[in-house]
Amino acid sequence: MIQGIGAAAGVAIGKAFVLPNWEWSLPDTQVNPVDLAKEFERLYEGIRTSKDEIEFIKKEFREVVGPEESSIFDAHLAILDDPVFMSEIRGIIERQYKAAEVAVKEAIDHFVAMFDLLDDEYMKERAVDIKDVGNRLLKHLLGAPEVTLPSDTQPYILVAKELSPSQLAHLNPAYVLGIVTMMGGKTSHSSIMARALGIPLVAGLENKILTPIQTGDMLVLDGETGAVMLHPDESTLRDFTSRRAKQQRKREQLELLATVEAVTKDGVSLRLAGNISSVKELNMALKYGAEGVGLFRTEFLYMDRSSFPTEDEQFEVYKLVAEKVGKETVVIRTLDIGGDKHLDYFQLPEEQNPFLGYRAIRISLDRKDMFKTQIAAILRASHYGNVRMMFPMISSVEEVQAAKAVLNEVKNELDSRGVPYNREMKVGIMIEVPAAVMIADLLAEEVDFFSIGTNDLVQYVLAVDRMNEQIAHMYHPYHPGVLRMIRMTVDAAHSVGIDVSVCGEMAADERSLPLWLELGIGVLSMSPQALLKVKHRTLNTLASEAREIAKVCFRNRTSTETEEQLSAYVGRSGFTLGGGGDSKEKTS
C-alpha cells in the first residue's frame, strides 16, 4: 500500500494507463536580429490560437460540470495576458535573439522553478497551470500534435506525474475509473475538476512509491483516504469491490429521497434549496429534489461573452428559471464580480487585495447603468414566478438604501413602459462581512430577508484564505467567533420577523444541521450534489436531541470541541430511508 493525499473521494479498481511526461527538449536556437519581428509575430499568433483553444475547452467543460468549475480556465487565459510572464518571454527574444519557442520554454522553466522554491503548496500547484499554458503555446509554435491519451475501448486508472486541467478536460469520464498523480494536492485545479466530474483521485505519491507503476498494472485506490494498492491480492480486491458496491448502493438509495420531504423524525420541516449558476444546474437541483433556488449566481451569465448581456437576454434566463421552479422561491443575486471573478470586456483595477476591493455591490452602485439593466430584467421575471432579489457583500445601511433607490428608479421606468412586474417582490441582502453582522439589527429594518453566505463570512471573520494551503488548517467554520456571528444575525432577523436562510459549505455540511435546528433556520441552500446527503441526515435526526447538542456547541470555547461533538453526533445514526413524523413543526 502507498499512502498519498485523498483529493477526490471514491473507490476505483482497474488497470493502470501511465501517461507519458510531456517534456520538451529544445535546441538553443537563435535568430538573426533582422528576423525578430517575425518571431514576435509567431509568438502573438501562438498566443491567439492558444486562447481560442482554451476558450473552446472551457465551453466544452462548462457543459459537463457547470460554470463555476469551468472558470478554472480563466486562470489559464489570465496567464497568457499576464504582463510579467509575457514580458519575460519578449525580453528573452529581444535581448538574447532567441527563437520564440526557446523563449517560452525558458520563461516556463524560470517561473516553475521560482514557484517550486516557495514554501507554499498552493503556489507550487499553480506551477502546473503555468506549465499547462506554456506547453500549449509551445505546441503551437512547434506545430506539435496533442499528447495522445488512452483510447475509449477499456476503462482504466490514469497515472501521471502531474495532470493538467487541459488534459483532464479531454478525458472521457465514462472510461476513467480513477486518477493517480505523483504531484499535486487537494487544492490543485485538476483535483477540483476531478471532484466536479466525480472521478476518484489520489495525489502526492512522489517519493513514496518504490516500484514505478507500469501501464497494465492492477491498481486499487481510495480517493477519500488517499490509499493506493499496487498489485492487490485477492483479499484486498474483494474488500474494495465490496466497499465500492456499498458506495454505489448508498448513492442509489439517496436518489430515492429526491421526492421525499425533508422532515426530522419528530416532525420539524426544512426547505432545501439549490445554489445554481445556470439552467443546467437548475435541472440537476430539481432532479435531486431542490425546493426552489436559494442562490442564483448571475455573474456567470456575464462570462464567456464579449459584452454585457442585455436586459432581454437576462430576462429570458430569469423567466425560464422562475417558470421551471413554479410556485417555489427563486432568489436572484445581483452581479458579484471582482475578487476571483473577472470579465474579459470589463477592466477591473489592479488591486493588492481584490477580495477587499472593488467588487459586488460596490461595482453595481458605481456602474448604475449596468445595475439598472439587471434589476429591470429581474423585476420583469418576477411577473412569472416567486422571484426575490438579493444584493451581495453589503456592509452598510447606506449601500442598501442606495441599491433600493436604484430599484425604485427602475420600477418607475418599467411603469412608464407599461411592463408588468411583481410590485411586492421581496428584496434581501447577503450577510457575509463582519460589519453587516454587527449592524444586522439596522439592516433587518431595511430588507425583507437575509441570506448568510457562510463561505465568505468564515473567510472574513477569521482573516483566512482557505485556498492558501499554508493557512487552510486555520479555516474553521465552527470557530466560536463564526458561530456567534451567525447567531447574532439570526437573532436580529427574527426580532423583526424577516426570513433568514443559510447558503454555502456550512449549509451543505450535514454536521451543521443541529445548529440550524437550534437557531430556527428553515431554509438551507446548497450545491445540487449536497441536497440528498443533507436530506438523508434530516430524515434521520431528532430535532429535540440535535438542539441539545447545538446548545453545548454554542457554549464551546474552541472549534475543535464543536467539530468533534457534531461529527460524533452524525456518526451515531445509521443509514435508513425512514424519518419524518405524523405532525410537522415548521421552522421560521
C-alpha positions as CSV (number, residue, x, y, z in Angstrom):
1,M,0.0,0.0,0.0
2,I,1.2,3.5,-0.8
3,Q,-0.2,6.5,1.2
4,G,-1.0,9.6,-0.8
5,I,-3.4,12.5,-0.5
6,G,-7.1,11.8,-0.9
7,A,-8.1,14.6,-3.3
8,A,-11.4,13.3,-4.8
9,A,-13.5,10.7,-2.9
10,G,-14.5,7.3,-4.3
11,V,-13.0,3.8,-4.8
12,A,-11.5,2.7,-8.1
13,I,-10.3,-0.7,-9.2
14,G,-8.7,-1.3,-12.6
15,K,-5.6,-1.5,-14.7
16,A,-3.2,1.5,-15.0
17,F,-2.6,3.6,-18.0
18,V,0.6,5.6,-17.4
19,L,0.6,9.0,-19.2
20,P,4.0,9.8,-20.6
21,N,5.6,13.0,-19.3
22,W,5.0,16.0,-21.5
23,E,8.5,17.4,-21.6
24,W,10.1,19.5,-24.4
25,S,13.8,19.4,-25.2
26,L,14.7,22.3,-27.5
27,P,18.0,23.3,-29.1
28,D,19.1,26.8,-28.0
29,T,18.1,28.3,-31.4
30,Q,19.0,31.9,-32.1
31,V,17.6,34.1,-34.8
32,N,19.0,36.9,-36.9
33,P,18.2,40.3,-35.3
34,V,16.5,41.4,-38.6
35,D,14.0,38.5,-38.1
36,L,12.9,39.5,-34.6
37,A,9.7,40.9,-35.9
38,K,8.9,37.6,-37.5
39,E,9.5,35.8,-34.1
40,F,7.1,38.3,-32.3
41,E,4.5,37.6,-35.0
42,R,4.8,33.9,-34.4
43,L,4.6,34.4,-30.6
44,Y,1.4,36.5,-30.9
45,E,-0.2,34.1,-33.4
46,G,0.6,31.3,-31.0
47,I,-1.0,33.2,-28.1
48,R,-4.1,33.9,-30.1
49,T,-4.5,30.3,-31.1
50,S,-3.9,29.1,-27.5
51,K,-6.5,31.5,-26.2
52,D,-9.1,30.3,-28.8
53,E,-8.3,26.7,-27.8
54,I,-8.7,27.4,-24.1
55,E,-12.0,29.2,-24.6
56,F,-13.2,26.1,-26.6
57,I,-12.1,23.7,-23.8
58,K,-13.7,26.0,-21.2
59,K,-17.0,26.0,-23.1
60,E,-17.0,22.2,-23.5
61,F,-16.1,21.6,-19.9
62,R,-18.8,24.1,-18.7
63,E,-21.4,21.9,-20.5
64,V,-20.4,19.0,-18.3
65,V,-19.9,20.5,-14.8
66,G,-21.3,24.0,-14.9
67,P,-19.7,27.5,-15.0
68,E,-18.1,27.6,-11.6
69,E,-15.7,24.7,-12.1
70,S,-15.0,25.6,-15.7
71,S,-13.9,29.1,-14.6
72,I,-10.5,27.3,-13.7
73,F,-9.6,28.0,-17.3
74,D,-10.0,31.8,-16.7
75,A,-6.7,31.4,-14.7
76,H,-5.1,29.9,-17.9
77,L,-6.3,32.8,-20.0
78,A,-5.0,35.2,-17.4
79,I,-1.5,33.7,-17.6
80,L,-1.4,34.5,-21.4
81,D,-2.3,38.1,-20.5
82,D,0.0,38.3,-17.5
83,P,2.4,41.2,-18.1
84,V,5.2,39.7,-16.1
85,F,5.1,36.3,-17.8
86,M,4.8,37.8,-21.3
87,S,7.5,40.5,-20.6
88,E,9.9,37.7,-19.6
89,I,9.3,35.9,-23.0
90,R,9.6,39.1,-25.0
91,G,12.7,40.1,-23.1
92,I,14.5,36.8,-24.0
93,I,13.6,37.2,-27.7
94,E,14.5,40.8,-27.8
95,R,17.8,40.8,-25.8
96,Q,19.1,37.3,-26.4
97,Y,17.8,36.9,-30.0
98,K,16.3,33.5,-29.2
99,A,13.5,31.8,-31.2
100,A,10.0,32.3,-29.8
101,E,9.7,28.6,-28.6
102,V,13.0,28.7,-26.8
103,A,12.0,31.9,-25.1
104,V,8.7,30.4,-24.0
105,K,10.4,27.3,-22.7
106,E,13.0,29.3,-20.7
107,A,10.2,31.5,-19.2
108,I,8.2,28.4,-18.2
109,D,11.2,26.9,-16.5
110,H,12.1,30.1,-14.8
111,F,8.6,30.6,-13.2
112,V,8.1,27.0,-12.4
113,A,11.4,26.9,-10.6
114,M,10.6,30.1,-8.7
115,F,7.2,28.7,-7.6
116,D,8.7,25.4,-6.5
117,L,11.1,27.3,-4.2
118,L,8.2,28.9,-2.3
119,D,7.2,27.3,0.9
120,D,3.5,27.3,-0.1
121,E,1.7,24.2,-1.5
122,Y,-1.0,26.3,-3.2
123,M,1.6,28.4,-5.1
124,K,3.5,25.3,-6.0
125,E,0.4,23.8,-7.6
126,R,-0.1,27.0,-9.6
127,A,3.2,26.0,-11.4
128,V,1.2,23.2,-13.1
129,D,-1.1,25.9,-14.6
130,I,1.9,27.8,-16.0
131,K,3.3,24.6,-17.5
132,D,0.0,23.7,-18.9
133,V,-0.4,27.1,-20.6
134,G,3.2,27.3,-21.7
135,N,3.2,23.8,-23.2
136,R,0.0,24.7,-25.1
137,L,1.8,27.7,-26.5
138,L,4.9,25.6,-27.3
139,K,2.8,23.1,-29.1
140,H,1.5,25.7,-31.5
141,L,4.9,27.3,-32.0
142,L,6.4,23.9,-32.8
143,G,3.5,22.6,-34.8
144,A,3.5,19.5,-32.5
145,P,0.5,17.2,-32.1
146,E,-1.5,16.8,-28.9
147,V,-0.2,14.2,-26.4
148,T,-2.2,11.1,-27.1
149,L,-4.4,9.8,-24.3
150,P,-5.7,6.2,-24.0
151,S,-8.5,5.1,-26.4
152,D,-12.0,4.7,-25.0
153,T,-12.1,1.0,-25.5
154,Q,-11.3,-0.2,-22.0
155,P,-11.8,1.6,-18.7
156,Y,-8.6,2.5,-16.9
157,I,-7.0,4.2,-13.9
158,L,-4.9,7.1,-15.2
159,V,-1.5,7.5,-13.7
160,A,0.6,10.6,-14.4
161,K,3.4,12.6,-12.8
162,E,1.0,15.6,-12.8
163,L,-2.2,16.1,-14.7
164,S,-3.0,19.5,-16.2
165,P,-6.6,20.8,-16.3
166,S,-6.4,20.8,-20.2
167,Q,-5.5,17.1,-20.2
168,L,-8.3,16.2,-17.7
169,A,-10.8,18.2,-19.8
170,H,-10.1,16.0,-22.8
171,L,-10.7,12.7,-20.9
172,N,-14.0,10.8,-21.2
173,P,-15.2,10.4,-17.5
174,A,-17.1,7.3,-18.5
175,Y,-13.8,5.5,-19.2
176,V,-11.6,6.9,-16.4
177,L,-12.1,4.8,-13.3
178,G,-9.8,6.9,-11.2
179,I,-6.6,9.0,-11.3
180,V,-3.3,8.8,-9.5
181,T,-0.8,11.7,-9.7
182,M,2.7,11.9,-8.3
183,M,2.5,15.6,-7.7
184,G,-0.3,17.9,-6.5
185,G,-2.8,18.0,-3.7
186,K,-6.4,18.9,-2.7
187,T,-6.2,22.5,-4.0
188,S,-4.8,21.7,-7.4
189,H,-7.1,22.7,-10.3
190,S,-7.0,19.1,-11.5
191,S,-8.3,17.9,-8.1
192,I,-11.1,20.4,-8.2
193,M,-12.1,19.3,-11.7
194,A,-11.9,15.6,-10.7
195,R,-14.3,16.2,-7.8
196,A,-16.7,18.0,-10.2
197,L,-16.6,15.1,-12.6
198,G,-17.0,12.5,-9.8
199,I,-13.6,10.8,-10.6
200,P,-11.7,9.4,-7.5
201,L,-8.2,10.9,-7.3
202,V,-5.2,10.3,-5.1
203,A,-2.3,12.8,-5.4
204,G,1.2,13.3,-3.9
205,L,2.7,9.9,-4.4
206,E,6.2,11.2,-5.4
207,N,9.0,9.8,-3.2
208,K,6.5,7.4,-1.6
209,I,6.4,4.8,-4.3
210,L,9.4,2.4,-4.6
211,T,8.3,0.4,-7.7
212,P,7.2,2.6,-10.6
213,I,3.7,1.9,-11.8
214,Q,3.6,0.5,-15.4
215,T,0.7,0.5,-17.9
216,G,-1.3,-2.6,-17.3
217,D,-0.6,-2.9,-13.6
218,M,-3.6,-3.7,-11.4
219,L,-4.4,-0.8,-9.0
220,V,-6.9,-0.1,-6.2
221,L,-7.3,3.4,-4.9
222,D,-9.4,5.1,-2.3
223,G,-9.8,8.8,-3.1
224,E,-11.0,9.6,0.4
225,T,-8.2,8.1,2.5
226,G,-5.5,8.6,-0.2
227,A,-4.5,4.9,-0.2
228,V,-3.3,3.2,-3.4
229,M,-2.6,-0.6,-3.7
230,L,-0.3,-1.8,-6.4
231,H,-0.8,-5.5,-7.4
232,P,-3.5,-6.0,-4.8
233,D,-4.1,-9.6,-3.6
234,E,-7.5,-11.4,-3.9
235,S,-8.5,-10.5,-0.3
236,T,-7.8,-6.7,-1.0
237,L,-9.7,-6.9,-4.3
238,R,-12.7,-8.5,-2.6
239,D,-12.6,-5.9,0.2
240,F,-12.5,-2.9,-2.1
241,T,-15.0,-4.4,-4.5
242,S,-17.4,-4.7,-1.6
243,R,-16.7,-1.2,-0.5
244,R,-17.3,0.2,-4.0
245,A,-20.6,-1.7,-4.2
246,K,-21.7,-0.2,-0.9
247,Q,-20.9,3.3,-2.1
248,Q,-23.0,2.6,-5.3
249,R,-25.9,1.3,-3.2
250,K,-25.8,4.3,-1.0
251,R,-25.9,6.6,-4.0
252,E,-28.9,4.7,-5.4
253,Q,-30.7,4.8,-2.0
254,L,-30.0,8.6,-1.7
255,E,-31.5,9.2,-5.2
256,L,-34.8,7.6,-3.9
257,L,-35.0,10.6,-1.5
258,A,-35.4,13.1,-4.2
259,T,-39.2,13.3,-3.9
260,V,-39.3,12.9,-0.1
261,E,-39.9,16.0,2.0
262,A,-37.0,17.0,4.4
263,V,-38.6,16.4,7.8
264,T,-36.9,15.3,11.0
265,K,-38.1,12.2,12.9
266,D,-40.1,14.5,15.3
267,G,-41.7,16.5,12.5
268,V,-39.6,19.6,12.0
269,S,-39.7,20.5,8.3
270,L,-36.8,22.1,6.4
271,R,-36.7,23.6,2.9
272,L,-33.6,22.6,1.0
273,A,-33.0,24.8,-2.0
274,G,-30.3,24.8,-4.7
275,N,-27.4,27.1,-5.4
276,I,-27.2,27.4,-9.2
277,S,-25.2,29.3,-11.9
278,S,-27.1,28.1,-14.9
279,V,-30.3,26.4,-16.2
280,K,-28.3,23.2,-16.5
281,E,-27.5,23.3,-12.8
282,L,-31.1,24.1,-12.0
283,N,-32.2,20.9,-13.8
284,M,-29.8,18.9,-11.7
285,A,-31.0,20.6,-8.5
286,L,-34.7,19.8,-9.4
287,K,-33.7,16.2,-10.2
288,Y,-32.3,15.9,-6.7
289,G,-35.4,17.4,-5.1
290,A,-34.5,21.1,-4.5
291,E,-37.3,23.2,-3.3
292,G,-36.6,26.3,-5.3
293,V,-33.4,28.3,-5.7
294,G,-31.8,29.8,-2.7
295,L,-29.0,31.5,-4.7
296,F,-28.8,32.2,-8.4
297,R,-25.2,33.4,-9.1
298,T,-25.9,35.7,-12.0
299,E,-22.3,36.6,-12.7
300,F,-21.9,33.5,-14.9
301,L,-24.4,35.0,-17.3
302,Y,-21.8,37.7,-17.9
303,M,-18.9,35.4,-18.5
304,D,-17.9,33.8,-21.8
305,R,-19.1,36.8,-23.7
306,S,-17.6,39.9,-25.4
307,S,-20.0,42.4,-23.9
308,F,-22.6,42.9,-21.1
309,P,-25.8,40.8,-21.5
310,T,-28.8,42.9,-22.5
311,E,-31.9,43.3,-20.4
312,D,-33.8,41.0,-22.7
313,E,-31.1,38.3,-22.6
314,Q,-31.1,38.3,-18.8
315,F,-34.9,38.4,-18.6
316,E,-35.3,35.3,-20.8
317,V,-32.9,33.3,-18.5
318,Y,-34.5,34.6,-15.2
319,K,-38.0,34.0,-16.6
320,L,-37.1,30.4,-17.6
321,V,-35.8,29.6,-14.2
322,A,-38.8,31.2,-12.5
323,E,-41.2,29.1,-14.7
324,K,-39.3,25.9,-14.2
325,V,-39.3,26.3,-10.4
326,G,-43.1,27.1,-10.3
327,K,-44.5,28.2,-7.0
328,E,-41.2,27.8,-5.1
329,T,-38.9,30.7,-4.4
330,V,-36.1,31.8,-6.7
331,V,-33.6,34.1,-5.1
332,I,-31.6,36.0,-7.7
333,R,-28.3,37.6,-6.5
334,T,-27.2,40.7,-8.4
335,L,-23.9,40.7,-10.1
336,D,-21.0,39.6,-7.9
337,I,-17.8,40.1,-9.9
338,G,-14.4,41.1,-8.6
339,G,-12.2,39.1,-6.2
340,D,-11.5,35.9,-8.2
341,K,-14.3,36.5,-10.9
342,H,-13.4,38.7,-13.9
343,L,-15.0,39.7,-17.2
344,D,-12.8,39.9,-20.3
345,Y,-14.6,43.1,-21.5
346,F,-14.7,44.9,-18.2
347,Q,-11.3,46.1,-16.9
348,L,-11.1,46.0,-13.1
349,P,-8.2,47.9,-11.5
350,E,-5.1,46.1,-10.3
351,E,-5.5,45.6,-6.6
352,Q,-3.2,44.3,-3.8
353,N,-6.2,42.6,-2.2
354,P,-9.1,42.2,-4.7
355,F,-11.3,40.3,-2.2
356,L,-11.4,43.5,-0.1
357,G,-11.6,45.8,-3.1
358,Y,-13.8,46.9,-6.0
359,R,-16.3,44.1,-6.3
360,A,-20.0,43.1,-6.0
361,I,-22.4,45.8,-4.8
362,R,-19.6,48.4,-4.9
363,I,-19.3,47.9,-8.7
364,S,-23.1,47.8,-9.2
365,L,-23.6,51.1,-7.4
366,D,-20.7,52.7,-9.3
367,R,-22.0,51.4,-12.6
368,K,-25.6,52.4,-12.3
369,D,-26.4,51.8,-16.0
370,M,-25.3,48.1,-15.7
371,F,-27.1,47.8,-12.4
372,K,-30.4,49.1,-13.7
373,T,-30.3,46.8,-16.7
374,Q,-30.0,43.8,-14.4
375,I,-32.7,45.0,-11.9
376,A,-35.1,45.6,-14.8
377,A,-34.6,42.0,-16.0
378,I,-35.1,40.6,-12.5
379,L,-38.3,42.7,-12.0
380,R,-39.7,41.6,-15.3
381,A,-39.1,37.9,-14.4
382,S,-40.9,38.4,-11.1
383,H,-44.2,38.5,-13.1
384,Y,-43.7,34.9,-14.0
385,G,-42.8,33.3,-10.6
386,N,-41.9,33.7,-7.0
387,V,-38.8,35.7,-7.6
388,R,-36.8,37.6,-5.0
389,M,-33.8,39.8,-5.5
390,M,-30.7,39.9,-3.3
391,F,-27.7,42.3,-3.0
392,P,-24.2,40.8,-2.3
393,M,-21.4,42.0,0.1
394,I,-23.5,44.6,1.9
395,S,-21.5,46.3,4.7
396,S,-23.6,49.4,5.5
397,V,-27.2,50.8,5.6
398,E,-26.2,53.4,3.1
399,E,-25.4,50.7,0.5
400,V,-28.8,49.1,1.0
401,Q,-30.6,52.4,0.7
402,A,-28.7,53.4,-2.4
403,A,-29.5,50.0,-4.0
404,K,-33.2,50.4,-3.1
405,A,-33.2,53.9,-4.6
406,V,-31.9,52.4,-7.9
407,L,-34.6,49.7,-7.7
408,N,-37.3,52.4,-7.3
409,E,-36.0,54.2,-10.3
410,V,-36.2,51.1,-12.4
411,K,-39.8,50.4,-11.1
412,N,-40.8,53.9,-12.3
413,E,-39.2,53.3,-15.7
414,L,-41.0,50.0,-16.1
415,D,-44.3,51.6,-15.1
416,S,-43.7,54.3,-17.8
417,R,-43.1,51.5,-20.3
418,G,-46.2,49.6,-19.2
419,V,-44.1,46.5,-18.3
420,P,-45.7,44.2,-15.7
421,Y,-43.8,43.1,-12.6
422,N,-44.5,42.0,-9.1
423,R,-44.8,45.2,-7.1
424,E,-44.4,43.2,-3.9
425,M,-41.2,41.4,-4.9
426,K,-39.1,40.8,-1.8
427,V,-35.6,42.3,-1.6
428,G,-32.9,40.9,0.6
429,I,-29.1,41.0,1.3
430,M,-26.3,38.6,1.8
431,I,-24.7,38.7,5.2
432,E,-21.0,37.8,4.5
433,V,-18.9,40.5,6.1
434,P,-18.5,41.2,9.9
435,A,-19.7,44.8,9.6
436,A,-23.1,43.5,8.3
437,V,-23.4,41.2,11.3
438,M,-22.6,44.0,13.8
439,I,-25.4,46.1,12.3
440,A,-27.7,43.3,11.4
441,D,-30.5,44.8,13.6
442,L,-30.3,48.0,11.5
443,L,-30.1,46.2,8.2
444,A,-33.1,44.0,9.1
445,E,-35.3,47.1,9.2
446,E,-34.3,47.8,5.5
447,V,-34.9,44.5,3.8
448,D,-37.3,41.5,3.6
449,F,-34.8,38.7,4.2
450,F,-31.2,37.8,5.0
451,S,-29.1,35.0,3.4
452,I,-26.0,34.1,5.4
453,G,-23.2,33.5,3.0
454,T,-21.0,31.2,5.1
455,N,-18.1,30.7,2.7
456,D,-17.2,34.4,2.7
457,L,-18.3,35.1,6.3
458,V,-15.9,32.4,7.7
459,Q,-13.1,33.8,5.5
460,Y,-13.6,37.4,6.5
461,V,-14.3,36.7,10.2
462,L,-11.1,34.6,10.6
463,A,-9.0,36.5,8.0
464,V,-8.1,33.2,6.4
465,D,-7.8,32.5,2.7
466,R,-9.0,28.8,2.5
467,M,-7.3,28.4,-0.8
468,N,-3.9,29.2,0.7
469,E,-2.6,25.7,1.7
470,Q,-0.3,27.2,4.3
471,I,-3.1,28.5,6.4
472,A,-6.0,26.4,5.2
473,H,-5.9,24.5,8.5
474,M,-7.0,27.7,10.2
475,Y,-10.2,27.9,8.2
476,H,-12.7,26.7,10.9
477,P,-16.4,27.1,10.2
478,Y,-17.1,26.1,13.8
479,H,-14.9,28.7,15.3
480,P,-16.8,30.3,18.3
481,G,-16.5,33.7,16.6
482,V,-18.2,32.4,13.5
483,L,-21.0,30.7,15.4
484,R,-21.6,33.9,17.5
485,M,-21.8,36.0,14.3
486,I,-24.3,33.6,12.8
487,R,-26.4,33.6,16.0
488,M,-26.3,37.4,16.1
489,T,-27.6,37.6,12.5
490,V,-30.4,35.2,13.1
491,D,-31.5,36.9,16.3
492,A,-31.6,40.3,14.5
493,A,-33.7,38.8,11.7
494,H,-36.1,37.1,13.9
495,S,-36.5,40.1,16.2
496,V,-38.2,42.0,13.4
497,G,-39.8,38.9,11.7
498,I,-37.9,38.7,8.5
499,D,-36.8,35.4,6.8
500,V,-33.2,34.2,7.2
501,S,-31.6,31.3,5.3
502,V,-28.1,29.9,5.1
503,C,-26.1,29.1,2.0
504,G,-22.6,27.9,1.3
505,E,-20.5,25.0,2.5
506,M,-21.8,25.1,6.1
507,A,-25.3,24.6,4.8
508,A,-24.2,21.6,2.8
509,D,-22.3,20.1,5.7
510,E,-24.6,17.6,7.4
511,R,-22.8,18.0,10.7
512,S,-24.1,21.6,10.9
513,L,-27.8,20.5,11.0
514,P,-28.1,20.7,14.8
515,L,-27.0,24.3,14.7
516,W,-29.7,25.3,12.1
517,L,-32.4,23.4,14.1
518,E,-31.4,25.2,17.3
519,L,-31.3,28.6,15.6
520,G,-34.7,28.1,13.9
521,I,-33.3,28.3,10.3
522,G,-36.0,27.0,7.9
523,V,-34.1,27.2,4.6
524,L,-30.7,25.8,3.6
525,S,-29.3,26.4,0.1
526,M,-26.5,24.3,-1.3
527,S,-25.0,22.8,-4.4
528,P,-27.2,20.2,-6.1
529,Q,-24.8,17.4,-5.2
530,A,-25.2,18.0,-1.5
531,L,-29.1,18.1,-1.4
532,L,-29.7,14.3,-1.0
533,K,-27.0,13.9,1.7
534,V,-28.4,16.7,3.8
535,K,-32.0,15.4,3.3
536,H,-30.9,12.0,4.4
537,R,-29.4,13.5,7.6
538,T,-32.6,15.5,8.2
539,L,-34.7,12.4,7.9
540,N,-32.5,10.5,10.4
541,T,-32.4,13.3,13.0
542,L,-34.4,14.0,16.1
543,A,-34.7,17.8,16.3
544,S,-35.1,17.8,20.1
545,E,-31.9,15.8,20.5
546,A,-30.0,17.8,17.9
547,R,-30.9,21.1,19.6
548,E,-29.4,19.9,22.9
549,I,-26.1,19.1,21.1
550,A,-26.2,22.5,19.5
551,K,-26.7,24.3,22.8
552,V,-23.5,22.8,24.0
553,C,-21.7,23.7,20.8
554,F,-22.7,27.4,21.2
555,R,-21.1,27.4,24.6
556,N,-17.8,25.7,23.5
557,R,-14.5,27.6,23.7
558,T,-12.8,26.0,20.7
559,S,-13.7,24.9,17.2
560,T,-12.2,21.5,17.8
561,E,-14.7,20.7,20.6
562,T,-17.6,21.7,18.4
563,E,-16.3,19.8,15.3
564,E,-15.7,16.6,17.4
565,Q,-19.1,16.8,19.0
566,L,-21.0,17.4,15.8
567,S,-19.1,14.6,14.0
568,A,-19.7,12.2,16.8
569,Y,-23.4,13.0,16.7
570,V,-23.6,12.4,13.0
571,G,-21.7,9.2,13.3
572,R,-24.2,7.7,15.8
573,S,-27.1,7.5,13.4
574,G,-27.2,4.8,10.8
575,F,-28.3,4.9,7.1
576,T,-32.1,4.4,6.7
577,L,-34.7,5.7,4.4
578,G,-37.2,6.3,7.2
579,G,-37.8,9.5,9.1
580,G,-40.4,12.2,9.4
581,G,-43.3,12.4,11.8
582,D,-47.0,12.5,11.6
583,S,-47.1,16.2,12.5
584,K,-44.8,18.9,11.2
585,E,-43.3,21.8,13.0
586,K,-42.4,24.5,10.6
587,T,-39.3,26.5,11.5
588,S,-39.3,30.2,10.9
